[in-house]
Amino acid sequence: MTRIKVENLKKYFYSGIFRKKMIKAVDGISFEIKEGKTLGLVGESGCGKTTVGRTILRLIEPTEGKIFFDGEDITSIDGRELKKMGKEMQVIFQNPDSSLNPRMRIYDSIAEPLRIHKICNKKDEKERIYELIETVNLNEELLFRYPHELSGGQIQRVVIARILSLNPKFIIADEPTSMLDVSVQAQILNLMKDLQEKYGISYLFISHDLEVVEWMSDEIAIMHKGKIVERK
């Protein structure tokens, strides 16, 4: 089953006050990601790969093209449909420190999506959170700490637990380990693979590191100046 399908996706930006200059951040790319599979999107900084991820999630609007999720055209949906889609499509950002509210305990950070989407009651919430923290291989005692008391690797695991609370089908991982030590990177990547096998999650894995992308991905697309120039 095809989880994500992108057809001729374009995103153009305009800069300049007096003389408008068009920047083709994404310039007509197409790809598919099957259920439980990973597409690695690799390229140098500024090639447009992060813009692809943000456009698929509708954090920014495409200039042209189509985006399909489980066969449904989501290019122009809004309101309740967009909110529903937001549960099933999630993102892991590059900097884990900016992903959590520094004034919120880890327990409440993981609970927040459950409460917003009214997924479970108070009793079931506690059970679900303890289950999630175990799933990402963290000690329960960390639930009552604040983000500044955790390491970068621990925070990224909390972010993953928070995402898993919504049972996503598709995750965009945008340089998810580039800010972490090499040994911790391997642990997070292994965790992501384990979760994919367990839950059938599809990934768009974005990175500038070809070695990491090759290890994580079933298929690789290499971007340059807004275009996919090679596939592996």
Helices and strands as residue ranges (DSSP letters): E 2-15, E 21-34, E 38-42, H 49-56, E 64-69, E 72-73, H 79-88, E 89-92, G 96-98, H 106-116, H 122-135, G 140-144, G 147-149, H 152-164, E 170-174, H 182-199, E 202-207, H 210-216, E 219-224, E 227-231
